[in-house]
């Protein structure tokens, strides 16, 4: 079945460090890919998305590129801030679905000043 | 504008009791979704509504779970005869319901604890 695998956390970095959170997927057809973020005490919110191969999603300094050849959608940011501390979820909507989000386990990111 | 709201924010119940969880979607959103977030299972899809109809109930874990939506707006998720394994955060999301894989907007969730 369709699935998403993302790196286990927690990931701990110092402020201004470079961030990569790996995400790979298994899916039928041509999935759409998402990164959602959950800040402490808040609900899930969309961070960025990409709907076709080679698309790059970006928001708030974060980027992820839809790589069909490696079935990956890694999240990157050049210089993290303490305010980026949150749990990050990679997710997909499979090619044969219009809406059902299938989620990775989430990666907790801790940024130290 | 107002986002997705859910009530109650926290619910503690005894095993065997029934609970009702409420979701108010963003105004004008025709699509509504319920998910469950638990330590052991991560985030799981439960059910999807388009308007008042639920074309996909495939994620409901047992027949103790049911959901309805009225007036194309508010939805209620009901869990009958709660079990300890039902303890989780229940998340509601809504979207415009117009295109494939559109952005889903999430509420803050209801944290359910079954004792």
Contacts between the chains, C-beta under 8 A, distances in Angstrom:
chain1	res1	chain2	res2	distance
A	32	B	100	7.4
A	32	B	101	3.6
A	36	B	106	7.9
A	42	B	108	7.1
A	43	B	3	7.9
A	43	B	4	7.7
A	43	B	91	7.4
A	43	B	106	4.7
A	43	B	107	5.8
A	43	B	108	4.4
A	43	B	109	6.3
A	44	B	91	6.8
A	44	B	93	7.8
A	44	B	106	4.1
A	45	B	105	7.8
A	45	B	106	6.8
A	46	B	103	5.1
A	46	B	104	7.5
A	46	B	105	7.8
A	49	B	101	7.8
A	49	B	103	7.1
A	51	B	101	6.2
A	89	B	43	6.8
A	91	B	43	7.8
A	93	B	100	7.3
A	93	B	101	4.1
A	98	B	100	4.5
A	98	B	101	6.8
A	99	B	31	6.6
A	99	B	33	6.9
A	99	B	48	5.8
A	99	B	95	7.4
A	99	B	100	7.6
A	99	B	101	7.1
A	99	B	102	7.8
A	99	B	104	7.6
A	100	B	45	5.1
A	100	B	48	6.9
A	100	B	56	7.0
A	100	B	59	7.9
A	101	B	33	7.8
A	101	B	35	7.4
A	101	B	43	7.7
A	101	B	45	6.5
A	101	B	104	6.6
A	102	B	45	7.4
A	103	B	42	5.9
A	103	B	43	3.9
A	103	B	44	7.8
A	104	B	42	7.6
A	105	B	42	5.0
A	106	B	42	6.9
A	106	B	43	7.7
